Amino acid sequence: MDLRQLRYFTQIVESGSLSKASRQLFIAQPALSQQLSKLEGEVGKPLLNRSAKGVSPTENGLALYHHARFMLRQLDQALSIARQESGAVQGMVSLGLPATTLSAIGLPLVRRIRERYPSILLNVVEGMSGHLGQMMRMGQLDLAVLFSSDAAPDLTVDALLEEELFVMLPKHSRLVPARRTSLAIAEAAALPLILPTGTHGLRRRISAEFDRRNLSPRVVAEIDSLSLLMNCVYDDMGATIKPMAAILHEDERGRKWRALPISDARITRRNYLYSLMPDRLSTAAAAVGAELRETARRLVDTGVWSGVASVQPKTARKRVQPAEASGAAVS
């Protein structure tokens, strides 16, 4: 077994077929099949289930895939460390961020990393929390922000932020009278709502609050794309329920919003920072994790990111109330 075979094998698993993997690897499919056969011969057990639809890993193949991914990432990190200049923090770091978190912290974090660690190659992956959790478990990410404290075992997890959810609609909307400064949860359920699908953690959190009160929300559309969802809401097709991060930078587009707190049900969502265990975490990834936490703290403490509380170990900051700020008009 050699590293080349492991790289080929991981690409086959991720591609789901030998033909796709051969194109990704720029190697002829017969040669790729030969390398796979050698690997299976050395292991002594089948590694892939083959069908007309493609390939999928066997139980043994999946175990090998997880370890191979880790070994290859460690090798890449080791080579990066060996090549770096004395005293420089260098290497590739993969960070997974959900769409709302990315919209709030993405730009300032990338800017901060570029300024402080120009030799770090930061790979930012946007996705739903469930998908990012799967990527963390498969060793495809060094760090990720997720919304559950038990999303990925055998990893380091620290509470990062607690976000409050608000009923959001454009400032010009007539769905809610301009004089209203908050809504009861029953009033929110009666609005035409545009929400993520049921596979989205945010939707499950909102639905749980409605279910507790035997309310049936009036959902008119289900959209998992944050940008499309917010565009539909701004086009006055309905309202939504989101954290303030969803509209944090909307002023740059000239769009003004109302974010109405729910008066009789404080709905919150906690953000957790996941990372590899300390003995597996590169210096570069540790630096990015520290900068992510510091960037989030600064955004909250300066009031740029409102409706959010930073969370310290065993201690939570006082909840920050949203205010008329960048991109958000709270009426």
C-alpha positions in Angstrom: 0.0 0.0 0.0 1.3 3.4 -0.9 0.1 7.0 -0.6 -0.8 7.2 -4.3 -3.2 4.3 -3.9 -4.8 6.0 -0.8 -5.2 9.2 -2.8 -6.8 7.3 -5.6 -9.1 5.4 -3.3 -10.3 8.5 -1.4 -11.1 10.3 -4.7 -13.1 7.3 -5.9 -15.2 7.3 -2.7 -15.8 11.0 -3.0 -16.6 10.9 -6.7 -19.0 7.9 -6.4 -17.7 6.3 -9.6 -14.4 5.3 -11.2 -15.1 7.3 -14.4 -15.6 10.5 -12.4 -12.5 9.8 -10.3 -10.4 9.1 -13.3 -11.3 12.5 -14.7 -10.6 14.3 -11.4 -7.2 12.5 -11.1 -6.3 12.8 -14.8 -5.6 9.1 -15.0 -7.0 6.5 -17.4 -9.8 4.4 -15.9 -8.2 1.0 -16.5 -5.0 2.2 -14.7 -7.2 3.5 -11.8 -9.0 0.1 -11.6 -5.7 -1.7 -11.5 -4.5 0.4 -8.6 -7.8 -0.2 -6.8 -7.5 -4.0 -7.3 -4.0 -3.9 -5.9 -5.2 -2.0 -2.8 -8.1 -4.5 -2.3 -5.7 -7.4 -2.8 -3.3 -6.0 -0.1 -6.2 -5.3 2.3 -7.7 -8.8 1.6 -11.3 -7.6 1.6 -13.5 -5.7 -0.9 -13.5 -2.0 -0.3 -16.2 -0.9 -2.7 -19.7 -2.0 -3.6 -20.1 -1.8 -7.4 -23.4 -1.2 -9.2 -24.8 0.3 -12.4 -25.2 3.6 -10.5 -21.5 3.8 -9.4 -19.6 2.7 -6.3 -20.0 3.1 -2.6 -17.6 2.0 0.2 -18.1 -1.2 2.0 -17.9 -1.2 5.8 -14.2 -1.9 5.6 -13.8 0.6 2.8 -15.5 3.3 4.8 -13.1 2.7 7.7 -10.1 2.9 5.4 -11.5 6.0 3.8 -11.7 7.9 7.2 -8.2 6.9 8.2 -6.8 7.6 4.7 -8.3 11.1 4.7 -6.7 11.8 8.0 -3.3 10.4 7.0 -3.3 12.4 3.7 -4.2 15.7 5.5 -1.5 15.1 8.0 1.0 14.5 5.3 0.0 17.7 3.5 0.3 19.6 6.8 3.7 18.0 7.5 5.0 19.0 4.1 3.6 22.5 4.6 5.4 22.9 7.9 8.6 21.6 6.5 8.5 24.1 3.7 7.6 27.2 5.8 9.9 30.0 6.6 11.3 30.0 10.1 8.7 31.4 12.5 6.0 31.7 9.9 2.6 30.0 10.4 1.8 28.4 7.1 -0.5 25.7 5.7 -3.9 25.1 4.3 -6.9 25.3 6.7 -10.4 24.1 5.8 -13.2 25.9 7.6 -16.9 25.1 7.3 -19.5 27.8 7.9 -23.3 27.8 7.7 -24.7 30.5 5.4 -26.0 32.9 8.1 -22.7 32.6 10.1 -20.7 33.1 6.9 -22.7 36.2 6.0 -21.8 37.8 9.3 -18.2 36.7 9.9 -16.9 35.5 6.6 -15.5 38.7 5.1 -13.9 40.1 8.4 -12.4 36.8 9.2 -10.8 36.3 5.8 -9.5 39.9 5.9 -8.0 39.3 9.4 -6.3 36.0 8.3 -4.9 37.7 5.2 -3.5 40.5 7.3 -2.1 38.5 10.2 -1.2 35.1 8.5 -0.6 35.7 4.8 1.0 32.3 4.5 -2.1 30.5 5.5 -4.3 29.2 2.6 -7.8 29.5 4.0 -10.4 27.2 2.4 -13.9 28.3 3.4 -16.7 25.9 2.7 -20.3 27.1 2.9 -23.1 24.5 3.6 -25.9 23.4 5.8 -24.9 22.5 9.4 -25.8 18.8 8.8 -23.5 18.5 5.7 -20.7 20.4 7.5 -21.0 18.0 10.4 -20.6 15.1 8.1 -17.5 16.6 6.5 -16.0 17.1 10.0 -16.7 13.5 10.8 -15.1 12.4 7.6 -11.9 14.5 8.2 -12.6 16.8 5.3 -12.5 20.0 7.5 -10.2 21.3 10.2 -12.8 23.5 11.8 -16.5 24.1 11.5 -19.3 26.1 13.1 -22.3 23.9 13.8 -25.5 24.3 15.7 -25.5 21.2 17.9 -23.1 20.2 20.7 -23.1 16.6 19.7 -22.9 16.8 15.9 -19.5 15.1 15.6 -18.0 12.8 18.2 -14.2 12.6 19.0 -13.7 16.3 18.2 -13.2 19.4 20.3 -16.3 21.5 20.6 -16.7 24.9 22.3 -19.7 27.1 22.6 -19.1 30.2 20.5 -22.3 32.3 20.2 -26.0 32.4 21.0 -28.2 34.0 18.5 -31.8 35.2 18.9 -34.2 34.6 16.1 -36.4 37.4 14.8 -39.3 37.8 12.4 -37.8 39.6 9.4 -39.5 41.5 6.6 -38.5 44.5 4.5 -39.0 47.9 5.9 -41.5 48.7 3.1 -43.6 45.6 3.8 -47.3 46.0 4.8 -47.6 42.6 6.3 -47.0 44.1 9.8 -48.1 47.6 10.8 -45.2 50.0 11.1 -46.2 50.9 14.7 -45.5 47.3 15.9 -42.3 46.7 17.7 -42.7 43.0 18.4 -45.0 40.1 17.5 -46.5 37.3 19.5 -45.5 33.8 18.2 -49.1 33.2 17.1 -49.0 36.4 15.0 -45.7 35.2 13.5 -47.3 31.8 12.6 -50.2 33.6 10.9 -47.9 35.5 8.5 -47.0 34.0 5.1 -43.6 32.5 6.0 -40.7 31.6 3.8 -38.5 29.2 5.7 -35.8 26.6 5.1 -36.8 23.0 4.5 -37.3 20.5 7.3 -33.8 19.1 6.9 -32.4 22.5 8.0 -31.6 22.8 11.7 -33.0 26.3 11.9 -36.4 25.1 10.5 -36.5 22.3 13.1 -35.7 24.8 15.9 -38.6 27.1 14.7 -41.0 24.2 14.2 -40.4 23.0 17.7 -41.5 26.3 19.2 -44.7 26.3 17.0 -45.4 22.7 18.0 -45.1 23.4 21.7 -48.0 25.9 21.3 -50.0 23.8 18.9 -49.6 26.4 16.1 -49.6 25.6 12.4 -47.4 28.1 10.6 -48.5 29.5 7.3 -45.5 28.4 5.2 -45.8 29.6 1.6 -42.3 28.6 0.4 -39.4 26.4 1.6 -35.9 27.6 0.4 -32.5 26.4 1.6 -30.5 29.0 -0.2 -30.1 32.0 2.1 -29.6 34.5 -0.7 -32.7 33.4 -2.6 -34.8 33.2 0.5 -33.9 36.7 1.6 -34.5 38.0 -2.0 -38.0 36.5 -2.0 -38.7 38.1 1.4 -37.4 41.5 0.2 -39.7 41.1 -2.8 -42.6 41.1 -0.3 -43.6 37.5 -0.9 -43.7 36.8 2.8 -41.7 37.1 6.1 -39.1 34.8 7.5 -37.6 34.0 10.9 -33.8 34.3 11.0 -30.9 35.5 13.2 -29.6 39.0 12.7 -26.6 37.6 10.7 -29.0 37.2 7.8 -29.2 41.0 7.3 -25.9 42.1 8.8 -24.5 43.5 5.5 -27.7 44.3 3.7 -27.0 48.1 3.9 -24.3 47.5 1.4 -27.0 46.6 -1.1 -29.2 49.5 -0.1 -31.9 47.2 1.4 -33.5 48.1 4.8 -35.2 45.6 7.0 -37.3 45.2 10.1 -36.3 42.6 12.7 -39.1 42.1 15.2 -38.5 40.1 18.4 -41.0 37.5 19.4 -42.6 38.8 22.6 -43.8 35.6 24.2 -41.2 33.1 23.1 -37.4 33.8 23.1 -36.2 31.5 20.3 -32.4 31.1 20.3 -29.8 29.1 18.5 -26.3 28.3 19.8 -23.3 28.2 17.5 -20.5 25.8 18.4 -16.9 25.8 17.1 -15.7 22.3 16.2 -12.1 21.4 15.6 -9.9 18.4 15.4 -8.4 17.2 18.7 -5.4 19.2 19.8 -2.9 16.5 18.9 -4.3 16.4 15.3 -4.8 20.2 14.9 -2.2 22.0 12.9 -0.7 25.3 14.1 -2.3 27.1 11.2 -5.8 25.6 12.0 -5.4 26.5 15.7 -4.5 30.1 14.7 -7.6 30.3 12.4 -9.8 29.0 15.3 -8.5 31.6 17.6 -9.0 34.4 15.0 -12.5 33.2 14.3 -13.4 33.5 18.0 -11.8 36.8 18.4 -13.4 38.2 15.2 -16.9 37.1 16.5 -16.2 38.6 19.9 -15.3 42.0 18.3 -18.3 42.0 16.0 -20.6 41.4 19.1 -18.8 43.8 21.5 -18.8 46.7 19.0 -22.5 46.2 18.3 -21.9 45.4 14.6 -23.4 42.0 15.1 -26.5 42.5 17.2 -29.0 40.1 18.6 -26.1 37.9 19.6 -24.3 37.0 22.8 -20.7 35.7 22.9 -20.5 32.6 25.0 -17.5 31.9 27.2 -16.7 28.6 29.0 -19.4 28.2 31.7 -20.2 31.9 31.4 -22.5 33.6 28.9 -22.4 37.3 28.2 -25.6 39.3 28.7 -27.9 39.1 25.7 -27.3 41.9 23.2 -30.5 43.6 22.1 -30.7 44.4 18.4 -30.5 48.1 17.5 -30.8 50.3 14.4 -27.5 49.4 12.9 -25.8 48.3 9.6 -28.5 47.0 7.3 -31.1 46.5 10.0 -34.0 48.8 11.0 -35.6 47.3 14.1 -39.1 48.8 14.4 
